[in-house]
Amino acid sequence: MRRTTERWLAAAILALALDPGRLEALDLKTAAAEPNLVKRARLALANGETASTRAGDACRGGDYDKCDALLDEVKESVELGKTSLDATG
């Protein structure tokens, strides 16, 4: 099981390195768990961008509760990105 997880993780990291646009597939908890502060900030901001797009879609669809929740996620993503970058010195 561990070997499979390690292979999947290695493949995911390689895919992210080759296509930074795939960062959006990760969630905020995954970003917060990233030990590298610069990568954590990138993941957080990519998550915020995805949440922002989804919030716009929800608002256009009239789902304002979902829109509000996604905008909260955008805020949390930006805050995590800023905190992470501030911690780099």
TORGU-597649 format. One record per residue: residue in three letters; z, y, x of N, C-alpha, C, O in turn. Coordinates in pm, 1 decimal. Example, Ala and Ser with C-alpha at 12.3 -4.5 7.8 and 13.67 -1.06 7.14 Angstrom:
# TORGU-597649
<resn = ALA | n_w = 780.0 | n_v = -569.0 | n_u = 1319.0 | ca_w = 780.0 | ca_v = -450.0 | ca_u = 1230.0 | c_w = 780.0 | c_v = -330.0 | c_u = 1320.0 | o_w = 846.5 | o_v = -331.9 | o_u = 1423.6>
<resn = SER | n_w = 708.0 | n_v = -225.0 | n_u = 1285.0 | ca_w = 714.0 | ca_v = -106.0 | ca_u = 1367.0 | c_w = 787.0 | c_v = 3.0 | c_u = 1290.0 | o_w = 803.9 | o_v = 113.8 | o_u = 1340.9>
This chain:
# TORGU-597649
<resn = MET | n_w = 0.0 | n_v = -119.8 | n_u = 82.7 | ca_w = 0.0 | ca_v = 0.0 | ca_u = 0.0 | c_w = 0.0 | c_v = 124.8 | c_u = 86.1 | o_w = -75.4 | o_v = 218.6 | o_u = 60.2>
<resn = ARG | n_w = 84.7 | n_v = 126.5 | n_u = 189.1 | ca_w = 94.3 | ca_v = 243.8 | ca_u = 274.7 | c_w = -37.6 | c_v = 269.3 | c_u = 346.3 | o_w = -81.1 | o_v = 383.7 | o_u = 359.1>
<resn = ARG | n_w = -101.2 | n_v = 161.9 | n_u = 393.0 | ca_w = -228.5 | ca_v = 175.7 | ca_u = 463.9 | c_w = -334.9 | c_v = 234.0 | c_u = 371.5 | o_w = -414.3 | o_v = 318.1 | o_u = 413.6>
<resn = THR | n_w = -337.1 | n_v = 189.8 | n_u = 245.9 | ca_w = -432.7 | ca_v = 242.6 | ca_u = 148.8 | c_w = -407.4 | c_v = 390.5 | c_u = 126.0 | o_w = -501.7 | o_v = 469.5 | o_u = 121.0>
<resn = THR | n_w = -281.8 | n_v = 428.8 | n_u = 112.1 | ca_w = -247.1 | ca_v = 568.7 | ca_u = 93.0 | c_w = -288.4 | c_v = 651.5 | c_u = 213.4 | o_w = -341.9 | o_v = 761.3 | o_u = 197.9>
<resn = GLU | n_w = -264.3 | n_v = 600.3 | n_u = 332.7 | ca_w = -302.6 | ca_v = 672.4 | ca_u = 453.9 | c_w = -453.6 | c_v = 689.8 | c_u = 461.9 | o_w = -501.8 | o_v = 796.2 | o_u = 500.7>
<resn = ARG | n_w = -528.6 | n_v = 586.5 | n_u = 425.7 | ca_w = -675.3 | ca_v = 596.4 | ca_u = 426.7 | c_w = -722.9 | c_v = 698.3 | c_u = 324.7 | o_w = -811.7 | o_v = 778.6 | o_u = 353.4>
<resn = TRP | n_w = -663.5 | n_v = 695.4 | n_u = 204.3 | ca_w = -702.8 | ca_v = 790.7 | ca_u = 101.8 | c_w = -672.5 | c_v = 933.0 | c_u = 147.7 | o_w = -754.2 | o_v = 1023.4 | o_u = 130.0>
<resn = LEU | n_w = -555.4 | n_v = 952.0 | n_u = 206.3 | ca_w = -517.0 | ca_v = 1084.2 | ca_u = 253.6 | c_w = -611.5 | c_v = 1132.0 | c_u = 363.2 | o_w = -653.1 | o_v = 1247.8 | o_u = 362.5>
<resn = ALA | n_w = -645.6 | n_v = 1044.8 | n_u = 456.9 | ca_w = -738.5 | ca_v = 1081.1 | ca_u = 563.5 | c_w = -874.6 | c_v = 1119.3 | c_u = 506.1 | o_w = -936.3 | o_v = 1215.9 | o_u = 551.1>
<resn = ALA | n_w = -921.3 | n_v = 1044.3 | n_u = 407.8 | ca_w = -1049.6 | ca_v = 1074.7 | ca_u = 344.2 | c_w = -1044.2 | c_v = 1208.6 | c_u = 271.7 | o_w = -1139.7 | o_v = 1286.1 | o_u = 275.9>
<resn = ALA | n_w = -931.6 | n_v = 1235.6 | n_u = 204.9 | ca_w = -916.4 | ca_v = 1362.4 | ca_u = 133.9 | c_w = -914.5 | c_v = 1479.4 | c_u = 230.9 | o_w = -975.6 | o_v = 1583.0 | o_u = 204.6>
<resn = ILE | n_w = -844.8 | n_v = 1463.6 | n_u = 342.7 | ca_w = -838.9 | ca_v = 1570.8 | ca_u = 442.4 | c_w = -977.4 | c_v = 1595.8 | c_u = 500.4 | o_w = -1017.1 | o_v = 1711.0 | o_u = 518.1>
<resn = LEU | n_w = -1051.0 | n_v = 1489.8 | n_u = 529.9 | ca_w = -1186.2 | ca_v = 1503.8 | ca_u = 582.2 | c_w = -1275.5 | c_v = 1574.7 | c_u = 481.2 | o_w = -1354.0 | o_v = 1662.3 | o_u = 517.5>
<resn = ALA | n_w = -1263.4 | n_v = 1536.4 | n_u = 354.7 | ca_w = -1344.3 | ca_v = 1600.7 | ca_u = 250.9 | c_w = -1311.6 | c_v = 1748.5 | c_u = 240.4 | o_w = -1401.7 | o_v = 1830.5 | o_u = 222.4>
<resn = LEU | n_w = -1184.4 | n_v = 1784.0 | n_u = 251.2 | ca_w = -1145.1 | ca_v = 1925.0 | ca_u = 245.3 | c_w = -1198.8 | c_v = 2001.4 | c_u = 364.8 | o_w = -1241.6 | o_v = 2116.1 | o_u = 351.3>
<resn = ALA | n_w = -1196.9 | n_v = 1939.3 | n_u = 480.6 | ca_w = -1247.3 | ca_v = 2005.3 | ca_u = 600.9 | c_w = -1396.9 | c_v = 2031.1 | c_u = 590.4 | o_w = -1446.4 | o_v = 2133.5 | o_u = 637.7>
<resn = LEU | n_w = -1468.5 | n_v = 1938.5 | n_u = 528.7 | ca_w = -1612.8 | ca_v = 1951.6 | ca_u = 516.3 | c_w = -1653.9 | c_v = 2041.3 | c_u = 400.1 | o_w = -1760.5 | o_v = 2102.8 | o_u = 403.7>
<resn = ASP | n_w = -1571.3 | n_v = 2048.9 | n_u = 299.1 | ca_w = -1603.2 | ca_v = 2128.5 | ca_u = 180.3 | c_w = -1478.0 | c_v = 2198.5 | c_u = 129.5 | o_w = -1407.6 | o_v = 2144.6 | o_u = 44.1>
<resn = PRO | n_w = -1449.1 | n_v = 2319.0 | n_u = 181.4 | ca_w = -1326.8 | ca_v = 2389.3 | ca_u = 140.4 | c_w = -1318.7 | c_v = 2416.1 | c_u = -9.3 | o_w = -1209.2 | o_v = 2437.3 | o_u = -61.3>
<resn = GLY | n_w = -1430.2 | n_v = 2415.9 | n_u = -79.3 | ca_w = -1428.3 | ca_v = 2436.3 | ca_u = -223.5 | c_w = -1353.1 | c_v = 2327.1 | c_u = -297.4 | o_w = -1311.7 | o_v = 2346.8 | o_u = -411.6>
<resn = ARG | n_w = -1335.1 | n_v = 2212.3 | n_u = -233.8 | ca_w = -1262.8 | ca_v = 2102.0 | ca_u = -296.1 | c_w = -1112.5 | c_v = 2124.2 | c_u = -295.6 | o_w = -1038.2 | o_v = 2044.1 | o_u = -352.3>
<resn = LEU | n_w = -1066.9 | n_v = 2230.7 | n_u = -233.2 | ca_w = -923.9 | ca_v = 2261.0 | ca_u = -233.3 | c_w = -871.2 | c_v = 2278.8 | c_u = -374.9 | o_w = -753.6 | o_v = 2254.0 | o_u = -401.5>
<resn = GLU | n_w = -957.2 | n_v = 2321.2 | n_u = -464.8 | ca_w = -914.1 | ca_v = 2347.4 | ca_u = -601.0 | c_w = -868.1 | c_v = 2222.5 | c_u = -675.1 | o_w = -802.3 | o_v = 2232.2 | o_u = -778.7>
<resn = ALA | n_w = -902.3 | n_v = 2106.3 | n_u = -622.8 | ca_w = -863.4 | ca_v = 1982.6 | ca_u = -690.4 | c_w = -713.8 | c_v = 1953.8 | c_u = -676.8 | o_w = -659.9 | o_v = 1870.7 | o_u = -749.9>
<resn = LEU | n_w = -648.8 | n_v = 2019.5 | n_u = -587.0 | ca_w = -506.8 | ca_v = 1995.3 | ca_u = -564.5 | c_w = -423.3 | c_v = 2083.9 | c_u = -655.2 | o_w = -471.0 | o_v = 2186.9 | o_u = -703.0>
<resn = ASP | n_w = -298.3 | n_v = 2044.4 | n_u = -679.4 | ca_w = -212.2 | ca_v = 2124.2 | ca_u = -764.8 | c_w = -109.4 | c_v = 2200.3 | c_u = -681.8 | o_w = -103.4 | o_v = 2185.3 | o_u = -559.7>
<resn = LEU | n_w = -30.1 | n_v = 2280.4 | n_u = -747.7 | ca_w = 65.9 | ca_v = 2366.2 | ca_u = -679.0 | c_w = 175.5 | c_v = 2285.3 | c_u = -611.1 | o_w = 222.2 | o_v = 2324.2 | o_u = -504.0>
<resn = LYS | n_w = 217.6 | n_v = 2174.3 | n_u = -669.8 | ca_w = 319.6 | ca_v = 2090.8 | ca_u = -605.5 | c_w = 268.0 | c_v = 2032.3 | c_u = -474.7 | o_w = 341.8 | o_v = 2023.5 | o_u = -376.6>
<resn = THR | n_w = 141.5 | n_v = 1992.5 | n_u = -473.6 | ca_w = 80.7 | ca_v = 1941.1 | ca_u = -351.7 | c_w = 76.0 | c_v = 2050.5 | c_u = -246.4 | o_w = 105.5 | o_v = 2025.5 | o_u = -129.6>
<resn = ALA | n_w = 39.3 | n_v = 2170.9 | n_u = -286.4 | ca_w = 33.7 | ca_v = 2282.4 | ca_u = -193.1 | c_w = 172.1 | c_v = 2311.9 | c_u = -136.2 | o_w = 186.8 | o_v = 2333.0 | o_u = -15.8>
<resn = ALA | n_w = 272.0 | n_v = 2313.4 | n_u = -221.3 | ca_w = 408.1 | ca_v = 2344.9 | ca_u = -176.4 | c_w = 461.7 | c_v = 2240.6 | c_u = -79.3 | o_w = 547.7 | o_v = 2270.9 | o_u = 3.4>
<resn = ALA | n_w = 411.6 | n_v = 2119.2 | n_u = -88.9 | ca_w = 457.9 | ca_v = 2011.7 | ca_u = -0.3 | c_w = 388.4 | c_v = 2012.5 | c_u = 135.2 | o_w = 430.4 | o_v = 1940.8 | o_u = 226.0>
<resn = GLU | n_w = 283.3 | n_v = 2091.8 | n_u = 150.7 | ca_w = 209.0 | ca_v = 2097.0 | ca_u = 277.4 | c_w = 296.8 | c_v = 2159.4 | c_u = 386.3 | o_w = 344.8 | o_v = 2271.5 | o_u = 369.3>
<resn = PRO | n_w = 318.5 | n_v = 2089.0 | n_u = 497.4 | ca_w = 405.3 | ca_v = 2142.4 | ca_u = 602.8 | c_w = 341.0 | c_v = 2255.2 | c_u = 684.7 | o_w = 411.8 | o_v = 2341.7 | o_u = 736.2>
<resn = ASN | n_w = 208.4 | n_v = 2255.0 | n_u = 697.2 | ca_w = 139.8 | ca_v = 2360.5 | ca_u = 772.4 | c_w = 131.6 | c_v = 2484.8 | c_u = 683.4 | o_w = 69.2 | o_v = 2482.3 | o_u = 577.3>
<resn = LEU | n_w = 194.7 | n_v = 2592.1 | n_u = 727.5 | ca_w = 207.2 | ca_v = 2711.4 | ca_u = 643.1 | c_w = 72.9 | c_v = 2774.9 | c_u = 607.8 | o_w = 54.8 | o_v = 2821.6 | o_u = 495.4>
<resn = VAL | n_w = -20.6 | n_v = 2777.3 | n_u = 701.2 | ca_w = -151.0 | ca_v = 2836.6 | ca_u = 672.8 | c_w = -227.0 | c_v = 2750.8 | c_u = 572.6 | o_w = -288.0 | o_v = 2803.6 | o_u = 479.5>
<resn = LYS | n_w = -223.9 | n_v = 2619.6 | n_u = 590.6 | ca_w = -288.6 | ca_v = 2530.2 | ca_u = 494.5 | c_w = -221.6 | c_v = 2541.3 | c_u = 358.2 | o_w = -288.0 | o_v = 2538.7 | o_u = 254.6>
<resn = ARG | n_w = -88.1 | n_v = 2553.9 | n_u = 359.8 | ca_w = -15.4 | ca_v = 2569.2 | ca_u = 233.3 | c_w = -62.7 | c_v = 2693.8 | c_u = 159.0 | o_w = -83.8 | o_v = 2690.0 | o_u = 37.8>
<resn = ALA | n_w = -79.2 | n_v = 2803.6 | n_u = 231.5 | ca_w = -126.2 | ca_v = 2927.2 | ca_u = 169.2 | c_w = -267.2 | c_v = 2910.0 | c_u = 113.3 | o_w = -295.9 | o_v = 2955.0 | o_u = 2.4>
<resn = ARG | n_w = -354.8 | n_v = 2845.4 | n_u = 189.5 | ca_w = -492.0 | ca_v = 2822.5 | ca_u = 141.6 | c_w = -492.7 | c_v = 2736.4 | c_u = 16.1 | o_w = -563.4 | o_v = 2766.1 | o_u = -80.2>
<resn = LEU | n_w = -414.3 | n_v = 2630.4 | n_u = 17.7 | ca_w = -407.5 | ca_v = 2542.7 | ca_u = -99.2 | c_w = -352.2 | c_v = 2616.9 | c_u = -220.0 | o_w = -402.3 | o_v = 2601.6 | o_u = -331.5>
<resn = ALA | n_w = -249.9 | n_v = 2696.4 | n_u = -197.8 | ca_w = -189.3 | ca_v = 2771.9 | ca_u = -308.2 | c_w = -289.1 | c_v = 2870.5 | c_u = -368.0 | o_w = -299.7 | o_v = 2882.5 | o_u = -490.0>
<resn = LEU | n_w = -362.0 | n_v = 2940.5 | n_u = -282.2 | ca_w = -458.0 | ca_v = 3038.6 | ca_u = -332.5 | c_w = -577.0 | c_v = 2971.0 | c_u = -400.2 | o_w = -630.4 | o_v = 3023.1 | o_u = -498.1>
<resn = ALA | n_w = -618.4 | n_v = 2856.4 | n_u = -349.0 | ca_w = -725.5 | ca_v = 2780.8 | ca_u = -414.8 | c_w = -678.8 | c_v = 2735.3 | c_u = -552.6 | o_w = -755.1 | o_v = 2739.3 | o_u = -649.1>
<resn = ASN | n_w = -552.7 | n_v = 2691.9 | n_u = -561.3 | ca_w = -497.4 | ca_v = 2652.4 | ca_u = -690.4 | c_w = -493.4 | c_v = 2772.2 | c_u = -784.8 | o_w = -525.6 | o_v = 2759.4 | o_u = -902.9>
<resn = GLY | n_w = -454.3 | n_v = 2887.9 | n_u = -733.4 | ca_w = -450.1 | ca_v = 3008.5 | ca_u = -815.8 | c_w = -588.0 | c_v = 3046.5 | c_u = -868.0 | o_w = -602.2 | o_v = 3090.4 | o_u = -982.1>
<resn = GLU | n_w = -688.8 | n_v = 3029.5 | n_u = -784.3 | ca_w = -825.6 | ca_v = 3060.1 | ca_u = -827.5 | c_w = -868.8 | c_v = 2967.0 | c_u = -941.4 | o_w = -927.5 | o_v = 3011.1 | o_u = -1040.2>
<resn = THR | n_w = -839.1 | n_v = 2839.7 | n_u = -925.9 | ca_w = -872.9 | ca_v = 2743.0 | ca_u = -1030.5 | c_w = -797.6 | c_v = 2773.3 | c_u = -1160.0 | o_w = -855.2 | o_v = 2770.2 | o_u = -1268.7>
<resn = ALA | n_w = -668.5 | n_v = 2802.6 | n_u = -1146.8 | ca_w = -587.7 | ca_v = 2834.7 | ca_u = -1265.3 | c_w = -639.6 | c_v = 2961.1 | c_u = -1333.3 | o_w = -637.9 | o_v = 2970.7 | o_u = -1456.0>
<resn = SER | n_w = -685.3 | n_v = 3057.3 | n_u = -1254.7 | ca_w = -739.1 | ca_v = 3180.8 | ca_u = -1310.4 | c_w = -865.3 | c_v = 3154.3 | c_u = -1392.0 | o_w = -882.2 | o_v = 3208.3 | o_u = -1501.3>
<resn = THR | n_w = -952.2 | n_v = 3071.8 | n_u = -1338.6 | ca_w = -1074.6 | ca_v = 3035.5 | ca_u = -1410.9 | c_w = -1040.9 | c_v = 2962.9 | c_u = -1540.3 | o_w = -1097.9 | o_v = 2991.2 | o_u = -1645.7>
<resn = ARG | n_w = -947.3 | n_v = 2868.7 | n_u = -1530.8 | ca_w = -907.3 | ca_v = 2793.7 | ca_u = -1649.2 | c_w = -838.7 | c_v = 2884.4 | c_u = -1751.9 | o_w = -853.8 | o_v = 2864.4 | o_u = -1872.4>
<resn = ALA | n_w = -763.6 | n_v = 2983.7 | n_u = -1704.3 | ca_w = -698.2 | ca_v = 3078.3 | ca_u = -1795.9 | c_w = -802.6 | c_v = 3159.3 | c_u = -1871.9 | o_w = -789.6 | o_v = 3181.5 | o_u = -1992.3>
<resn = GLY | n_w = -905.6 | n_v = 3203.0 | n_u = -1801.0 | ca_w = -1013.7 | ca_v = 3276.7 | ca_u = -1867.6 | c_w = -1081.2 | c_v = 3192.7 | c_u = -1975.2 | o_w = -1109.9 | o_v = 3240.4 | o_u = -2085.0>
<resn = ASP | n_w = -1105.6 | n_v = 3067.0 | n_u = -1941.4 | ca_w = -1166.8 | ca_v = 2976.6 | ca_u = -2039.5 | c_w = -1076.2 | c_v = 2959.3 | c_u = -2161.6 | o_w = -1123.4 | o_v = 2959.5 | o_u = -2275.3>
<resn = ALA | n_w = -945.5 | n_v = 2944.4 | n_u = -2137.1 | ca_w = -850.8 | ca_v = 2927.0 | ca_u = -2247.6 | c_w = -846.2 | c_v = 3051.9 | c_u = -2335.7 | o_w = -842.0 | o_v = 3041.4 | o_u = -2458.3>
<resn = CYS | n_w = -847.1 | n_v = 3169.0 | n_u = -2273.9 | ca_w = -844.1 | ca_v = 3293.1 | ca_u = -2351.6 | c_w = -970.7 | c_v = 3309.5 | c_u = -2434.6 | o_w = -965.3 | o_v = 3347.9 | o_u = -2551.4>
<resn = ARG | n_w = -1085.8 | n_v = 3279.5 | n_u = -2372.2 | ca_w = -1211.0 | ca_v = 3288.6 | ca_u = -2447.4 | c_w = -1213.1 | c_v = 3189.5 | c_u = -2563.2 | o_w = -1276.6 | o_v = 3214.6 | o_u = -2665.6>
<resn = GLY | n_w = -1144.6 | n_v = 3078.5 | n_u = -2547.4 | ca_w = -1137.2 | ca_v = 2977.9 | ca_u = -2653.9 | c_w = -1028.3 | c_v = 3006.4 | c_u = -2756.3 | o_w = -1014.5 | o_v = 2932.8 | o_u = -2854.0>
<resn = GLY | n_w = -951.2 | n_v = 3112.2 | n_u = -2734.9 | ca_w = -846.8 | ca_v = 3149.0 | ca_u = -2830.1 | c_w = -715.2 | c_v = 3075.5 | c_u = -2811.9 | o_w = -626.0 | o_v = 3087.5 | o_u = -2895.9>
<resn = ASP | n_w = -701.3 | n_v = 2999.6 | n_u = -2703.4 | ca_w = -577.5 | ca_v = 2925.3 | ca_u = -2676.9 | c_w = -486.5 | c_v = 3012.0 | c_u = -2588.2 | o_w = -479.0 | o_v = 2992.3 | o_u = -2466.9>
<resn = TYR | n_w = -419.5 | n_v = 3105.9 | n_u = -2649.9 | ca_w = -343.8 | ca_v = 3206.3 | ca_u = -2574.5 | c_w = -217.1 | c_v = 3151.2 | c_u = -2510.3 | o_w = -173.0 | o_v = 3202.1 | o_u = -2407.3>
<resn = ASP | n_w = -159.0 | n_v = 3049.7 | n_u = -2568.7 | ca_w = -41.6 | ca_v = 2987.2 | ca_u = -2506.2 | c_w = -80.6 | c_v = 2920.2 | c_u = -2375.2 | o_w = -11.1 | o_v = 2933.5 | o_u = -2274.5>
<resn = LYS | n_w = -191.0 | n_v = 2849.0 | n_u = -2377.2 | ca_w = -240.3 | ca_v = 2785.6 | ca_u = -2254.9 | c_w = -278.9 | c_v = 2891.3 | c_u = -2152.6 | o_w = -252.2 | o_v = 2875.7 | o_u = -2033.4>
<resn = CYS | n_w = -341.4 | n_v = 2998.0 | n_u = -2198.7 | ca_w = -380.1 | ca_v = 3108.1 | ca_u = -2110.8 | c_w = -256.9 | c_v = 3167.2 | c_u = -2042.0 | o_w = -258.3 | o_v = 3189.8 | o_u = -1921.0>
<resn = ASP | n_w = -151.7 | n_v = 3192.0 | n_u = -2117.6 | ca_w = -28.3 | ca_v = 3246.6 | ca_u = -2060.7 | c_w = 32.0 | c_v = 3152.8 | c_u = -1956.4 | o_w = 76.4 | o_v = 3197.3 | o_u = -1850.6>
<resn = ALA | n_w = 33.4 | n_v = 3022.2 | n_u = -1986.6 | ca_w = 88.3 | ca_v = 2924.8 | ca_u = -1892.2 | c_w = 6.2 | c_v = 2921.2 | c_u = -1763.9 | o_w = 62.0 | o_v = 2912.6 | o_u = -1654.5>
<resn = LEU | n_w = -124.1 | n_v = 2927.8 | n_u = -1776.7 | ca_w = -209.7 | ca_v = 2925.7 | ca_u = -1658.1 | c_w = -196.4 | c_v = 3054.1 | c_u = -1577.5 | o_w = -204.1 | o_v = 3050.8 | o_u = -1454.7>
<resn = LEU | n_w = -176.8 | n_v = 3166.0 | n_u = -1644.1 | ca_w = -156.1 | ca_v = 3291.2 | ca_u = -1570.6 | c_w = -22.5 | c_v = 3289.0 | c_u = -1495.6 | o_w = -10.4 | o_v = 3347.1 | o_u = -1387.7>
<resn = ASP | n_w = 77.3 | n_v = 3221.7 | n_u = -1553.3 | ca_w = 203.1 | ca_v = 3201.7 | ca_u = -1479.4 | c_w = 178.3 | c_v = 3118.3 | c_u = -1354.2 | o_w = 236.8 | o_v = 3144.3 | o_u = -1249.1>
<resn = GLU | n_w = 91.6 | n_v = 3018.0 | n_u = -1365.6 | ca_w = 58.2 | ca_v = 2935.7 | ca_u = -1249.1 | c_w = -16.2 | c_v = 3017.0 | c_u = -1143.2 | o_w = 3.7 | o_v = 2996.2 | o_u = -1023.5>
<resn = VAL | n_w = -101.0 | n_v = 3108.7 | n_u = -1186.8 | ca_w = -169.4 | ca_v = 3197.7 | ca_u = -1091.7 | c_w = -65.4 | c_v = 3278.8 | c_u = -1014.8 | o_w = -72.4 | o_v = 3289.4 | o_u = -892.4>
<resn = LYS | n_w = 30.5 | n_v = 3335.7 | n_u = -1086.7 | ca_w = 135.8 | ca_v = 3415.6 | ca_u = -1023.7 | c_w = 215.0 | c_v = 3332.1 | c_u = -923.7 | o_w = 240.5 | o_v = 3376.7 | o_u = -811.8>
<resn = GLU | n_w = 254.2 | n_v = 3210.7 | n_u = -963.7 | ca_w = 330.7 | ca_v = 3123.0 | ca_u = -874.4 | c_w = 248.5 | c_v = 3084.7 | c_u = -751.6 | o_w = 302.5 | o_v = 3073.1 | o_u = -641.6>
<resn = SER | n_w = 119.6 | n_v = 3065.4 | n_u = -770.1 | ca_w = 32.0 | ca_v = 3029.6 | ca_u = -659.2 | c_w = 21.7 | c_v = 3143.9 | c_u = -558.2 | o_w = 29.5 | o_v = 3122.1 | o_u = -437.3>
<resn = VAL | n_w = 4.3 | n_v = 3264.1 | n_u = -608.5 | ca_w = -4.8 | ca_v = 3380.4 | ca_u = -519.8 | c_w = 127.1 | c_v = 3402.4 | c_u = -446.5 | o_w = 128.0 | o_v = 3433.7 | o_u = -327.4>
<resn = GLU | n_w = 237.7 | n_v = 3386.0 | n_u = -517.2 | ca_w = 368.5 | ca_v = 3402.2 | ca_u = -453.0 | c_w = 389.8 | c_v = 3298.1 | c_u = -343.5 | o_w = 441.7 | o_v = 3330.8 | o_u = -236.7>
<resn = LEU | n_w = 350.2 | n_v = 3172.2 | n_u = -368.7 | ca_w = 362.6 | ca_v = 3068.4 | ca_u = -267.0 | c_w = 274.2 | c_v = 3100.5 | c_u = -146.5 | o_w = 316.0 | o_v = 3083.5 | o_u = -32.0>
<resn = GLY | n_w = 153.1 | n_v = 3146.3 | n_u = -172.5 | ca_w = 63.9 | ca_v = 3183.8 | ca_u = -63.3 | c_w = 122.2 | c_v = 3295.8 | c_u = 20.7 | o_w = 118.6 | o_v = 3288.8 | o_u = 143.5>
<resn = LYS | n_w = 175.8 | n_v = 3398.6 | n_u = -42.6 | ca_w = 233.8 | ca_v = 3511.1 | ca_u = 30.3 | c_w = 356.5 | c_v = 3468.1 | c_u = 109.4 | o_w = 371.0 | o_v = 3502.6 | o_u = 226.7>
<resn = THR | n_w = 444.4 | n_v = 3393.0 | n_u = 44.9 | ca_w = 565.0 | ca_v = 3344.4 | ca_u = 113.5 | c_w = 528.5 | c_v = 3259.6 | c_u = 234.2 | o_w = 590.2 | o_v = 3271.9 | o_u = 340.0>
<resn = SER | n_w = 430.5 | n_v = 3175.0 | n_u = 219.1 | ca_w = 386.5 | ca_v = 3088.6 | ca_u = 327.7 | c_w = 331.3 | c_v = 3169.8 | c_u = 444.5 | o_w = 364.9 | o_v = 3144.0 | o_u = 560.1>
<resn = LEU | n_w = 247.2 | n_v = 3266.9 | n_u = 414.3 | ca_w = 189.6 | ca_v = 3349.1 | ca_u = 521.2 | c_w = 295.0 | c_v = 3437.8 | c_u = 586.9 | o_w = 292.0 | o_v = 3459.5 | o_u = 708.0>
<resn = ASP | n_w = 388.3 | n_v = 3489.0 | n_u = 506.2 | ca_w = 496.4 | ca_v = 3569.9 | ca_u = 563.0 | c_w = 579.8 | c_v = 3486.2 | c_u = 661.9 | o_w = 627.4 | o_v = 3537.4 | o_u = 763.2>
<resn = ALA | n_w = 595.9 | n_v = 3360.1 | n_u = 631.2 | ca_w = 677.8 | ca_v = 3272.4 | ca_u = 716.5 | c_w = 609.9 | c_v = 3240.5 | c_u = 849.9 | o_w = 675.9 | o_v = 3193.6 | o_u = 942.6>
<resn = THR | n_w = 479.5 | n_v = 3265.3 | n_u = 860.8 | ca_w = 411.3 | ca_v = 3238.6 | ca_u = 987.1 | c_w = 444.2 | c_v = 3344.4 | c_u = 1091.6 | o_w = 422.2 | o_v = 3324.0 | o_u = 1211.0>
<resn = GLY | n_w = 496.4 | n_v = 3456.3 | n_u = 1046.3 | ca_w = 534.8 | ca_v = 3561.2 | ca_u = 1140.2 | c_w = 433.9 | c_v = 3664.0 | c_u = 1144.5 | o_w = 448.2 | o_v = 3761.6 | o_u = 1218.2>
